[in-house]
């Protein structure tokens, strides 16, 4: 291990902030520590506290075994859920806040995806199984900071560094390759740690062993960072993208989209992914399968990569409204941004088109198939044809006709139809 500080000699920190200093956190800590046992805030919440960032997820570590953790919390009236008890993790819920509490652990066996663990009372042993130096820090409720691997120094210098040997840490969990790039995108400054980059490059062929859901979570977090373009380019150069999303290489379009977003606001995260992919259904469908996207994200990505309507800032007012009505404001906005990124549209024209999208409210078509049946049409294909014709008539009038006006026009058309028959 590369520990240059004594983990048993903490340094004084100003103390926990935000939720870590709240009454809910104090109540949980008091429950865990009431007979002299130690408990500390650990991981990301400590890292964020060092940077002055409001922590949203609070993790706590303790030598107490999980059954004892649950017994104490329940005894003190704190709701507890065994969210990952086989790995020593439970979740405490109190005063509207949640706290993930994990028993100190050591790895017995790892295979790159899952680990067999054993509980321990050794804080350094637990810290040594974590991924990066700044994620191994722990903080007592009194503000004593334990930093066994110089995480503060790395954090403040913008260096994302694996604990110990990079390849060993990755071999324990291959997802750490993607986590390295995500944390470099968020906290990194300057050139990335060369040892980490070399290890990620060498071990990138192991990435296909991960589940699509785990890859998806990291990819979407990377594509939500301000430095996503720089880091995605690095991932391409390291051979990482070729292993997880081989068609997501259009870094030029992603960079153009990123520049536009600085002017007009951010697009949906799926738009960043769509920018990297070639247009058309094939690449998008492959990406949906690889990342196991939710139904909503699947539909959004497919709508951006294989849009049923051509969207660009030069559309006429009528065409814009037809596209807005068909696609919805969010997909329409993202398609506008993607089109502008591809065409190099002037910002003024783009802003005008986006302003209309921001105020558009999708109007539901007032008629249903049963309306035609109630007016005497016989069930069958003709009902669908007439309904589509009526929707076209309604759309041609800028979606303004009311239900009563649509019914009147429908009645007239059905009457004409019967007269011809």
C-alpha positions in Angstrom: 0.0 0.0 0.0 1.1 3.6 -0.6 0.1 4.8 2.8 2.4 7.7 3.8 0.3 8.8 6.9 -0.3 6.9 10.1 -4.0 5.9 10.1 -4.0 5.9 13.9 -3.0 9.5 14.1 -5.9 11.6 12.8 -5.7 15.2 11.9 -8.2 17.7 13.1 -10.8 18.7 10.6 -13.3 21.6 11.1 -16.0 18.9 11.6 -18.8 17.3 9.6 -21.0 19.5 7.5 -24.6 19.5 6.3 -26.5 16.2 6.9 -23.4 14.9 8.7 -23.8 17.5 11.4 -27.6 17.3 11.7 -29.6 15.8 14.5 -30.5 12.7 12.4 -26.8 11.9 12.0 -26.0 12.5 15.6 -28.9 10.2 16.6 -27.6 7.4 14.5 -24.0 7.9 15.7 -25.0 7.9 19.3 -26.9 4.7 18.9 -23.8 3.0 17.3 -21.3 4.4 19.8 -23.3 4.3 23.1 -21.2 1.6 24.7 -17.8 2.9 23.6 -17.6 1.4 20.1 -16.3 3.7 17.3 -18.2 4.8 14.3 -17.1 7.1 11.5 -18.4 8.8 8.5 -16.6 7.3 5.5 -16.1 7.6 1.8 -17.8 10.1 -0.5 -19.4 12.2 2.2 -16.0 12.8 3.8 -14.4 13.5 0.4 -17.2 16.1 -0.4 -16.9 17.6 3.1 -13.2 18.3 2.5 -14.2 20.2 -0.7 -17.0 22.0 1.1 -19.7 20.2 -1.0 -23.1 19.4 0.6 -23.1 15.6 0.9 -26.4 13.9 -0.1 -25.4 10.3 0.6 -24.1 9.6 4.1 -22.1 6.4 4.6 -21.0 5.3 8.1 -18.6 2.5 9.0 -18.4 0.6 12.3 -16.8 -2.6 13.7 -20.1 -3.7 15.0 -21.6 -6.7 13.1 -24.7 -6.0 11.1 -27.1 -7.8 13.4 -25.9 -5.8 16.4 -26.2 -2.6 14.3 -29.8 -3.4 13.5 -30.6 -4.3 17.2 -29.2 -1.0 18.5 -30.9 1.1 15.9 -34.3 -0.5 16.5 -33.9 -0.3 20.2 -33.5 3.4 19.8 -36.5 3.8 17.6 -34.7 4.2 14.4 -36.1 2.4 11.4 -33.6 0.0 9.7 -33.6 -1.9 6.5 -31.2 -4.8 5.7 -30.4 -3.5 2.2 -27.2 -5.5 1.8 -26.8 -7.5 5.0 -24.9 -10.3 3.3 -22.2 -7.7 2.7 -22.6 -6.1 6.1 -24.7 -3.1 4.9 -27.9 -1.8 6.4 -29.8 1.5 5.9 -31.0 3.6 8.8 -34.0 5.9 8.2 -34.7 8.8 10.7 -36.0 12.3 10.5 -36.4 12.2 6.7 -32.7 11.2 6.2 -31.1 7.9 5.3 -27.7 6.6 6.3 -25.9 3.5 4.8 -24.1 1.7 7.6 -21.5 -0.9 6.8 -19.5 -3.2 9.0 -15.7 -3.0 8.5 -14.7 -5.6 5.9 -11.8 -7.3 4.3 -11.7 -9.1 0.9 -11.3 -12.9 1.1 -11.7 -13.5 -2.6 -12.5 -11.4 -5.7 -13.2 -12.2 -9.3 -13.5 -8.7 -10.9 -17.2 -8.5 -10.4 -18.1 -9.8 -6.9 -16.1 -10.1 -3.7 -16.3 -12.7 -0.9 -15.8 -10.6 2.3 -15.2 -11.2 6.0 -15.9 -8.7 8.8 -13.0 -7.1 10.6 -12.4 -4.6 13.3 -9.3 -3.2 11.6 -10.0 0.3 10.1 -6.9 0.2 7.9 -7.8 -3.2 6.5 -11.2 -1.8 5.5 -9.7 1.4 4.0 -7.2 -0.6 2.0 -10.0 -2.5 0.1 -11.4 0.8 -1.3 -10.7 2.2 -4.7 -9.2 5.7 -4.6 -7.1 7.4 -1.9 -9.7 10.2 -1.4 -12.5 7.6 -1.0 -10.7 5.9 1.9 -10.9 8.8 4.3 -13.0 8.6 7.5 -14.2 11.2 9.9 -15.4 10.9 13.5 -18.4 12.9 14.7 -15.9 15.1 16.7 -14.1 16.1 13.5 -11.0 13.8 13.6 -10.0 13.0 10.0 -8.3 9.7 9.2 -6.5 9.8 5.9 -4.2 6.7 5.6 -3.3 7.2 1.9 -2.9 11.0 1.5 -6.4 11.4 0.0 -6.6 15.1 1.0 -3.4 15.9 -0.9 -4.6 14.0 -4.0 -8.0 15.6 -3.8 -6.7 19.2 -3.5 -4.2 18.6 -6.3 -6.8 17.1 -8.6 -5.2 13.7 -8.8 -7.3 10.5 -8.9 -5.0 7.8 -7.6 -5.7 4.2 -6.9 -4.8 2.8 -3.5 -1.7 0.7 -3.8 -1.2 -1.0 -7.1 -3.7 0.1 -9.8 -3.9 -3.2 -11.5 -4.7 -5.0 -8.2 -7.5 -2.6 -7.4 -9.0 -3.1 -10.9 -8.7 -6.9 -10.7 -10.8 -6.7 -7.6 -13.6 -4.9 -9.4 -13.4 -4.1 -13.1 -16.0 -1.3 -12.7 -13.2 0.7 -11.2 -11.9 1.4 -14.7 -15.0 3.4 -15.4 -15.1 4.9 -11.9 -11.6 6.2 -12.5 -12.7 8.2 -15.5 -15.8 9.4 -13.8 -13.9 10.8 -10.8 -11.2 12.2 -13.1 -14.0 14.0 -15.0 -15.4 15.4 -11.7 -12.3 16.1 -9.6 -9.3 15.8 -11.9 -7.0 18.7 -12.8 -4.4 18.5 -15.5 -3.1 15.2 -16.8 -4.5 12.0 -15.3 -2.4 9.8 -13.1 -0.2 7.9 -15.6 -0.1 4.6 -13.6 -3.9 4.6 -13.4 -4.3 5.3 -17.1 -1.8 2.5 -18.0 -3.7 0.0 -15.8 -7.1 1.0 -17.3 -5.7 0.6 -20.8 -4.2 -2.8 -20.1 -7.3 -4.1 -18.4 -10.0 -2.6 -20.6 -10.6 -5.9 -22.3 -12.2 -7.1 -19.0 -15.0 -4.6 -19.2 -17.4 -6.8 -21.2 -17.7 -9.0 -18.1 -19.7 -6.3 -16.3 -23.4 -6.1 -16.3 -25.0 -3.5 -18.6 -26.7 -1.9 -15.6 -23.4 -1.2 -13.8 -21.8 0.1 -17.0 -24.8 2.3 -17.7 -24.7 4.0 -14.2 -21.0 5.0 -14.7 -21.4 6.1 -18.4 -24.3 8.4 -17.6 -22.5 9.9 -14.7 -19.4 10.5 -16.9 -21.6 12.2 -19.6 -23.1 14.5 -16.9 -19.7 16.1 -16.0 -18.4 19.4 -17.3 -15.3 17.7 -18.5 -17.1 14.9 -20.3 -15.6 15.6 -23.7 -12.0 15.6 -22.5 -12.6 12.4 -20.5 -14.5 10.6 -23.2 -11.7 11.3 -25.7 -9.3 9.8 -23.1 -11.5 6.8 -22.8 -11.4 6.3 -26.6 -7.6 6.6 -26.6 -7.3 4.0 -23.8 -9.5 1.5 -25.6 -12.2 1.7 -23.0 -15.0 2.9 -25.3 -14.2 0.2 -27.8 -15.1 -2.4 -25.1 -18.3 -0.9 -23.8 -19.9 1.2 -26.6 -17.8 0.7 -29.7 -19.9 3.0 -31.9 -20.0 6.0 -29.4 -17.0 7.8 -31.0 -18.3 11.0 -32.5 -16.4 13.2 -30.1 -16.6 16.2 -32.5 -20.3 16.3 -32.3 -20.3 15.8 -28.5 -17.8 18.8 -28.2 -20.1 21.0 -30.4 -23.1 20.1 -28.3 -21.2 20.8 -25.1 -20.3 24.3 -26.4 -23.9 25.0 -27.3 -25.1 23.9 -23.9 -22.9 26.5 -22.3 -25.0 29.1 -24.1 -28.5 27.7 -24.1 -28.6 25.2 -21.2 -28.2 21.5 -20.8 -29.9 18.8 -22.8 -31.2 15.5 -21.5 -28.3 13.1 -20.7 -29.5 10.8 -23.5 -28.6 13.6 -25.9 -25.0 13.4 -24.9 -25.0 9.7 -25.7 -26.9 10.3 -29.0 -24.3 12.9 -30.0 -21.6 10.2 -29.8 -23.5 7.7 -31.9 -24.1 7.5 -35.6 -27.6 8.4 -36.7 -30.0 5.6 -37.4 -31.7 2.8 -35.5 -29.0 0.2 -35.6 -26.4 1.9 -33.3 -29.0 3.2 -30.9 -30.7 -0.2 -30.6 -27.3 -1.9 -29.9 -26.6 0.8 -27.2 -29.9 0.2 -25.6 -29.2 -3.5 -25.4 -25.6 -3.0 -24.1 -26.6 -0.5 -21.4 -29.9 -2.2 -20.4 -31.6 1.2 -20.6 -35.0 1.8 -18.9 -38.0 2.0 -21.2 -38.1 5.8 -20.9 -34.4 6.3 -21.8 -34.7 3.7 -24.5 -37.5 5.6 -26.2 -35.7 8.9 -25.8 -32.4 7.6 -27.3 -34.2 5.9 -30.2 -36.2 9.1 -30.8 -33.0 11.1 -31.0 -31.0 8.7 -33.2 -33.9 7.7 -35.5 -36.3 10.6 -35.3 -39.6 10.3 -37.2 -39.5 14.0 -38.0 -36.6 16.0 -39.4 -35.9 18.7 -36.8 -33.6 21.8 -37.4 -33.8 25.5 -36.5 -34.7 26.5 -40.1 -38.1 24.8 -40.0 -41.1 27.0 -40.8 -43.4 27.9 -37.9 -46.0 25.4 -39.0 -43.4 22.6 -39.3 -42.0 23.4 -35.9 -45.3 23.1 -34.3 -46.1 19.8 -36.0 -42.7 18.5 -34.8 -43.3 19.8 -31.3 -46.7 18.2 -31.2 -45.5 14.8 -32.5 -42.3 14.6 -30.5 -43.0 16.5 -27.3 -40.9 19.6 -26.1 -38.0 17.6 -24.5 -37.2 15.4 -27.5 -37.8 18.3 -29.9 -35.3 20.5 -27.9 -32.7 17.8 -27.8 -33.0 17.2 -31.6 -32.7 20.9 -32.1 -29.5 20.9 -30.2 -28.1 17.9 -31.9 -29.0 19.3 -35.3 -27.4 22.7 -34.4 -24.2 20.9 -33.2 -24.0 19.0 -36.5 -24.8 22.0 -38.8 -23.1 24.8 -36.8 -26.3 26.8 -36.5 -25.8 30.4 -35.2 -26.8 30.7 -31.5 -29.4 33.4 -32.3 -31.4 31.1 -34.6 -31.2 28.3 -32.1 -32.3 30.4 -29.2 -35.4 31.5 -31.2 -36.4 27.9 -31.9 -35.7 26.8 -28.3 -37.9 29.6 -27.0 -40.9 28.3 -28.8 -40.2 24.7 -27.5 -40.0 26.0 -24.0 -43.6 27.4 -24.2 -45.2 24.6 -26.2 -47.8 22.5 -24.4 -48.7 19.2 -26.2 -52.4 19.3 -27.0 -54.1 15.8 -26.9 -56.1 15.0 -30.0 -59.8 15.4 -28.9 -61.2 12.3 -30.7 -61.1 8.6 -30.0 -62.1 5.6 -32.1 -65.3 5.2 -30.0 -66.5 8.6 -31.1 -66.6 7.3 -34.7 -68.5 4.2 -33.6 -71.0 6.2 -31.7 -71.7 8.3 -34.8 -72.5 5.1 -36.8 -69.3 3.9 -38.4 -68.9 0.1 -38.6 -65.9 -1.3 -36.8 -63.0 -2.0 -39.1 -60.1 -0.5 -41.0 -62.1 2.5 -42.1 -62.4 3.7 -38.6 -58.6 4.1 -38.4 -58.4 5.8 -41.8 -61.1 8.3 -40.8 -59.5 9.0 -37.4 -56.1 9.7 -39.1 -57.8 12.0 -41.6 -59.5 13.9 -38.8 -56.2 14.2 -36.9 -54.6 15.6 -40.0 -57.5 18.2 -40.4 -57.0 19.2 -36.7 -53.3 19.5 -37.1 -53.6 21.6 -40.2 -55.6 24.1 -38.2 -52.7 24.5 -35.7 -54.4 22.1 -33.2 -56.9 24.8 -32.3 -60.3 23.1 -33.0 -62.1 22.0 -29.8 -63.7 18.6 -29.3 -67.0 20.0 -30.2 -65.6 21.5 -33.5 -63.9 18.2 -34.3 -67.1 16.2 -33.6 -69.0 18.6 -35.9 -66.5 18.1 -38.7 -66.5 14.3 -38.1 -70.3 14.3 -38.3 -70.2 16.2 -41.6 -67.7 13.7 -43.1 -69.6 10.7 -42.0 -72.8 12.1 -43.4 -71.0 12.8 -46.8 -69.6 9.2 -46.7 -73.1 7.7 -46.2 -74.6 9.9 -49.0 -72.0 8.6 -51.4 -72.7 5.0 -50.4 
